[in-house]
Amino acid sequence: MATKLTTNALSQAVTKNAVTMFYAPWCPHCTHLEPTYDEVARELKARIPGLHVTKIDMQKHGDEVRASDIGLKEFDVPVALGVKAFPTLLLFNKNGDTRKYVGERTKEAMVKTIGEFYGAGDHAPGGGGVWKETWVPKKESDKHDPKNHEACTICGNEQSPDYDKKLCEEACETHWVKQEASD
């Protein structure tokens, strides 16, 4: 099972080998992924010694996370900038590398791809598949255009009884864009 984090614990997780799911309890995509993520956590912890599989409730800790500079020292960018939708899975490597998981949300795909990132698969960390890209913050001039927004899992949840308009607007303003990673 994934370990729940506080903001302080998140600041420690970014310095270790850790997979962190950023979620909101009102998000149907998050509640759908949670049981699978817990299965992935059990399997990855058994396969990869020292790996922390965690999750942080952004409805509860989001303001603190966004106000902090968690990750700035390690990655030159605050971690919160990588969270534009829920759920978001970020992989932190104690060597200073971080990636966003962008693969299929099945147990098999997640275990395989995340395992490869931490060197427990057929490829070295950072190699192959979805890891050929990295994410960088958009420039200040790149503003969110709701008409051109691709399947925002936050904006699409206005019907949810726990919908948080402020959280949605902040997340939609904090987009990252793909950039080819250097090997």
N, C-alpha and C positions, 0 to 999 in steps of 0.2 A: 504494500500500500504506500502511496505517496505521502511524504511528510508535509504537514501544513507549516507555512512560514509566516513570520512577522516581518516587518520592514527591516529590523535589525538582523534577523537571520538571513534575509535576502542579501544583505551587504556582505555576509560571510560566504554565502553560496557562490557568488560570482568569482571568488578566488579559488574555488575547488572544482573538481569534476562534478558537475551538477546539471541535471535537466530540470527546468522549472516551467510549470504550466501556469500562465497568468489567466485567471478565469473570473467570471462574475456569476453568482448563484442564480440570477434571473435569466441567464443566457441558455436557451435550449440546446445549442451546440455544445456548450460546456457540460451540461448535465448528461447529454448523450455520450460524450467522450469519457467522462469520469470513470465508469467501470472498466473500460478498456485501458485507460491510463493507469489505473491501479494494478491491473494484470501485467502491463508492461513494466511497471515499477518492480513488482515481485520478481519477474524474470530477469530484468537487467541487473538488479542488486545481486542476484545469485550468480550471474555470469561475469560481472565486472566489479572486482573488489575496489572498495573506496568510492564507488559512484553514489551520489546523492540524487534521489528522484523526489522532487518537491513540487509544491503548488502554493500559489499565493492568491488570496481572495482580494481582487482589486476593488470590489465594492467597499470592503472593510478597510483595506490598506492603501487604496489607490492614491488618495490625496498625498499621503506621506511619501509613497514611492515616486510620484511625479514631482514632488517638491525637493526630493533628494538628488544627489549626484551619484547615486549607486552605479558603479560601472565606469564612471568617467576616468578614474585613475587606471583601471585595467584595460579599457577598450577605447579611450578617447571620446566616448559618447555615453551619456547616461542610458542605462538599461531601459528606462521607461519609454524612450523614443522608439524602441523596437516593438512596442505593444500598441498596435493600431486596431486590433480586433480581438474578440474573444472566441474561442480560446487561442492563445499564442504560446507556443513552446519554444523556449530559448535554451540552447545547449552551451554551457560554459565549460571551458577546458582550463585547467590550472596553468597551462602554458601561455594563457592570455588570448586564446582563440575563442570566438563565440560565433554561433550560427543560429539561424532561425530554422526550425523544422518546417519544411513545406511539402512533405510527402503525404502519402495516403494515411488515413487515420484508422488503420487496422492494426491489431496487435502484431501480426507478422511483419508488416512493413515498418512499423515503428521500431520494433526490437532489432530488425536487420540494419536499418539505416542509422539508428542511434548507436548501435553496437559498433558499426563501421567507423563512426566519428571518433569513438573512444578506443579504436584499435582492436576491438574484439570481433571483427568480421574479416572478410576476405581482403579488404582494402585498408590502407593506412588512414589515419585521421585526416579529414578534409578531402578525401578523394571520392570521385565518382558521383553519379546520380544527381540528386538534388543539391549536393554540396558544391556544385560548380558556380554557385552564385553566392554573393554576400549582400547584406543590406546596409545601406547608408542613409542618413537623414536627408530628406528633401531640402533644397535650398529654401530660404525664407520666401523667395519670390514664387515658389510653387505652392499655391493655395488649393485647398480642398474644393472640388467642384462636385456637388452632390449628384448632378446629372451625369457626370462622367466617372462616378465612383463604382469600382468593380465589386459587386456582391459583398458589401460591407456587412459582416455578421452582427455588427452592433446596430447600425442604422435600421437594419431589417427587423429589429425586435421591438418596435414601438408598441406592438400589441401585448407584449409581456406585462403581467401585473407588476413586476419588479423593475421595469424599464427605468433607467437612470439617465435623463436627458443631458445633464451636465457631463457625466462620464462619457456618454456617446459623443457629444460635441468635442470634448477634449481629445478623445481617441481619434476621431476623424480628422482633426487638425494635425495630428502627429504621424503622418505617413512616412514610410521609408520606401526607397526605390531600389531596384535590383542594380547591381554593378558586378561585372565579371570579377571573380576572385582570382588573385594571382596564386599560382601553385608554388 
